[in-house]
Amino acid sequence: MRQKKYEEKSLISFIFIIIIILETISLIICIKTYQFTYKKITGIVIKKDLLLAIVDKKERKLLYDNKKIYVNDKYIIFKIEEDKGIILKKNNKNYYELIISTKISKSLKANDSIDISIKDKKISMIKLLQKLKEGDNHT
């Protein structure tokens, strides 16, 4: 019985080895590549270029540790003008009031709310994919 070209064992072995090599390279890239996770904070516009944010202890630390925030698809440098300390205690959790100075859109007026994103932590792509998989199982 004659074998056809696609039935040859050497071709199947070669394709199998290529697939294993590609999967190994993909796994290494996923382990070595890091992405930032972001924390979303809601702020209230006080007046031009001033925001008021009520944050917990972890968010407050993030704001002090970072110099840039992400607002309306742009990174913007900010400065904490005033930290009024603890203003609220709820469920054994302290909340702080911060006044933030930054350039914001001129279309925003006083008392408008704005979403601010700030870098939280680095996470490897493999862990990020695991979290996404866990999220799909829960929905």
Secondary structure, 3 states (H helix, E strand, C coil): CCCCHHHCHHHHHHHHHHHHHHHHHHHHHHHHCEEEEEEEEEEEEEECCEEEEEEEHHHHHHHHHCCEEEECCEEEEEEEEEEEEEEEEECCEEEEEEEEEECCCCCCCCCCEEEEEEEEEEEEHHHHHHHHHHHHHHC
